[in-house]
Amino acid sequence: ENMDSYSAISQICDRVRLKSDSFGFAGTKDKRACTTQWCTVYRRRAEDFAGLNRFFVECASRGDERGMHRGRQLLVGNFSYVSRALDLGDLNGNRFHVTLRRLAPAVEGEAAAGNAAAA
C-alpha cells in the first residue's frame, strides 16, 4: 500500500546492488492498493533475494525506513526461474480481493436517505 512498482524495485535494488533496468514487470502496481506483483530479474539467483524479507522485517521492527515506504513493508518471495523476462503488456488479467476498512455501521435512517440521494 502506498508504494508503486518503481518504489518497490528501487528498495530491492538498493539492498542487492542492482540497477532497476535489470527488472521486468508486466504492469505497474496500483499505488493505493495492497498487492502482489510478478517481476523478473535478469541473471540473478533466488538466493540473492532470499534474505531480503528478514532484512525488511528487522528494519520495520526498529522503525528504520529501509524496506518500507510510508510505513508499509515490502516483502519478496515465490521465486522461480523463467526463460524470458516479463515486459509491459504481458498481463493475462487481474484478480481482485476487495477489503473495506474503517467502516462505520449504517444507521437505518441514514441508509434509506443515502439510497434516495443516489437515485
C-alpha positions in Angstrom: 0.0 0.0 0.0 1.3 3.5 -0.9 4.1 2.0 -2.9 4.2 1.8 -6.7 6.3 -0.6 -8.8 9.2 1.7 -9.2 9.5 2.4 -5.5 9.4 -1.3 -4.6 12.0 -2.1 -7.2 14.2 0.8 -6.0 14.1 -0.6 -2.5 15.2 -4.1 -3.7 17.9 -2.6 -5.9 19.4 -0.6 -3.1 19.7 -3.7 -1.0 21.1 -6.2 -3.6 23.1 -3.6 -5.6 21.3 -3.9 -8.9 20.2 -1.4 -11.5 16.5 -1.0 -11.9 16.6 -1.9 -15.6 17.6 -5.5 -14.5 13.9 -5.9 -13.5 11.0 -6.7 -15.8 7.3 -6.5 -14.9 4.1 -6.8 -16.8 2.2 -3.8 -15.4 2.5 -1.1 -12.9 1.3 -1.7 -9.4 -1.6 0.4 -8.1 0.0 2.7 -5.6 -3.1 2.8 -3.3 -3.7 -1.0 -3.1 -2.0 -3.8 -1.1 -1.0 -6.0 -3.9 1.4 -8.7 -5.1 3.2 -8.4 -8.4 5.2 -10.8 -10.6 8.5 -9.5 -11.8 11.7 -10.9 -13.3 15.3 -10.2 -12.7 18.0 -10.7 -15.3 20.6 -13.4 -14.5 20.3 -13.5 -10.7 19.8 -16.4 -8.4 16.9 -16.7 -5.9 19.5 -16.9 -3.1 20.4 -13.3 -3.9 17.0 -12.2 -2.7 16.1 -14.8 -0.1 17.4 -12.7 2.8 15.6 -9.6 1.9 12.4 -10.3 4.0 14.4 -10.8 7.1 16.2 -7.5 6.5 12.9 -5.7 5.7 11.2 -7.1 8.8 14.1 -6.2 11.1 14.2 -2.7 9.7 10.5 -2.3 10.3 10.8 -3.5 13.9 13.4 -0.9 14.5 11.5 1.9 12.8 14.2 2.0 10.1 12.8 3.3 6.8 14.8 0.9 4.6 12.5 -1.6 3.0 9.5 0.5 3.8 7.6 3.2 2.0 5.3 5.5 4.0 5.1 2.9 6.8 4.3 -0.1 4.5 6.5 -3.0 4.4 7.9 -4.7 1.2 8.2 -8.5 1.0 9.6 -10.7 -1.7 9.0 -14.4 -2.4 7.7 -17.2 -4.6 10.9 -17.4 -6.6 11.2 -19.4 -9.8 13.3 -19.4 -12.9 11.9 -18.4 -16.3 13.1 -18.4 -19.8 12.2 -14.8 -20.7 11.7 -11.5 -18.9 8.3 -10.0 -18.2 7.6 -6.9 -20.2 4.8 -4.3 -20.0 1.7 -5.7 -21.6 2.4 -9.4 -20.7 -0.5 -9.5 -18.3 -3.2 -12.1 -18.9 -5.6 -10.4 -16.5 -6.1 -9.2 -12.9 -7.7 -10.8 -9.9 -9.1 -8.7 -7.0 -10.0 -9.2 -3.4 -11.7 -6.2 -2.0 -11.2 -5.3 1.6 -13.2 -2.5 3.2 -11.6 -0.9 6.3 -12.7 1.6 8.9 -16.4 1.5 8.0 -19.0 2.7 10.5 -22.2 0.7 10.6 -25.0 2.5 8.8 -27.9 3.8 10.9 -31.2 2.7 9.5 -32.5 6.2 8.6 -29.2 7.1 7.0 -29.2 4.1 4.8 -32.6 5.0 3.4 -31.6 8.6 2.9 -28.4 7.5 1.1 -30.3 5.3 -1.3 -32.8 8.1 -2.1 -29.9 10.5 -2.8 -28.2 8.0 -5.1 -31.4 7.6 -7.2 
